[in-house]
Amino acid sequence: MYDRDERPLGAVAESAYEILLETIDPDDGITRTDAHERLLEADYAEADADYAIDQLLSRGYLYDIDSQLFVTEHEDFERIE
């Protein structure tokens, strides 16, 4: 679940979340490789894409089930603005 600690997510991970929120089908999810590719297509550097995905997973914005990544929809938690 979403980690409600007070640390900000950070601009790189937050913008990656917005991209993945728009591109991940809530019913099907996508592989980590596909998520990484989507971020690269959005002009992320390799290291930034990896970092963003790791941050999103560790903070509960993404979750992994059977090697598929799913997005925790923003209605499910209070977003950090």
Secondary structure by P-SEA (a helix, b strand, c coil): ccccccccccaaaaaaaaaaaacccccccccaaaaaaaaaaacccaaaaaaaaaaaaaaccccccccbbbbcccccccccc
